[in-house]
Amino acid sequence: MKLAALYSGGKDSTFAIYLAKQEGHEVKCLVTIFPLSEESQFLHYPNISITKLQAKSMKLPHLYGSASSNDTKIEVSELESLLMQAKKEFGIEGIVHGGILSEFQKNYFEGICKKLSLKIISPLWRIDQKEYMKKLIESDFKYIITSVSSEGLDDSWLGREITRNDIDDLEKLAITHGFNLSFEGGEAESLVLNCPLFSMSLKIIKSNKIWDGYRGRFEITDVTLQ
């Protein structure tokens, strides 16, 4: 099936593409909405503009737009417009998204797909979170944490590339503090630096840590492909 990938640049949306291609689907383009601010309840915010470089590395067309409001209905409308464009330009028959547990997002995506006569592919849906986190490492996905917003996750995680040992530490913290190990609840956000889909890896040149004592963001100010 010809698909458009809903793309944030994080581990879930990238791995969903990886699995969809393994299942024999053809990903024709990436679709990204840049949210107005980090207050968006629907869209990924940290370092979202870097998706342009990731698209280049994957050698895929990239359709993107900017939301004028944090209102979910407006964000959904922007996404709908881009998917209409993807259907017209690339003949897509469906979308692939990297949701694991969020009924909130999935319901919106299903509504858009029904309206546009598209199918929805969700290869990570209800996946075992620990097995998934391990599979990312085993599949040579290199990614860092770009934001944290949960008790148990401090600023030491910001900008950290996740390793197999980190998964064990995260599992203990998730059990103690009650957050999702895969960060599906927004406890953290990620950015993929390299993976089997990329022809070039991301190299971070300059960055800043923003930390308020509870929430934090790893802000990348200069990055290139190598």
WOZI-V391879 format. One record per backbone hydrogen bond with DSSP energy under -0.5 kcal/mol. NH is the residue of the N-H (numbers start at 1). CO is the residue of the C=O. Records with the same first field share a line. If there is no record, write none. Layout:
BEGIN
NH = CO  CO
END
This chain:
BEGIN
3 = 1  26
4 = 94
5 = 29
6 = 4  96
7 = 5  31
14 = 10
15 = 11
16 = 12
17 = 13
18 = 14
19 = 15
20 = 16
21 = 17
22 = 18
23 = 19
24 = 21
25 = 20
26 = 1
27 = 25
28 = 3  26
29 = 3
30 = 61
31 = 5
32 = 63
34 = 32  65
35 = 33  44
40 = 37
41 = 70
48 = 45
50 = 47
51 = 48
52 = 49
53 = 50
54 = 50
55 = 51
56 = 52
57 = 53
58 = 54
59 = 55  56
60 = 55
61 = 28
63 = 30
64 = 62
65 = 32
67 = 34
74 = 71
75 = 71
76 = 72
77 = 73
78 = 74
79 = 75
80 = 76
81 = 77
82 = 78
83 = 79
84 = 80
85 = 81
86 = 82
87 = 83
88 = 84
89 = 85
90 = 86
91 = 87
92 = 86
93 = 2
94 = 2
95 = 119
96 = 4
97 = 121
103 = 101
106 = 102
107 = 103
108 = 104
109 = 105
110 = 106
111 = 107
112 = 108
113 = 109
114 = 110
115 = 111
116 = 112
117 = 113  114
118 = 113
119 = 93
121 = 95
122 = 120
125 = 122
126 = 100
127 = 124
132 = 128
133 = 129
134 = 130
135 = 131
136 = 132
137 = 133
138 = 134
139 = 135
140 = 137
141 = 136
142 = 140  194
143 = 141
144 = 191
145 = 160
146 = 189
147 = 189
148 = 216
149 = 187
153 = 150
154 = 152
157 = 154
158 = 155
159 = 145
160 = 157
162 = 143
167 = 163
168 = 164
169 = 165
170 = 166
171 = 167
172 = 168
173 = 169
174 = 170
175 = 171
176 = 172
177 = 173
178 = 174
179 = 174
183 = 180
186 = 183
188 = 183
189 = 147
191 = 144
192 = 9
193 = 142  191
194 = 142
196 = 139
198 = 195
199 = 57
202 = 193
203 = 224
205 = 203  222
206 = 222
208 = 219
210 = 208  217
211 = 209
212 = 215
216 = 148
217 = 210
218 = 146
219 = 208  217
220 = 218
221 = 206  219
222 = 206
224 = 203
226 = 201
END
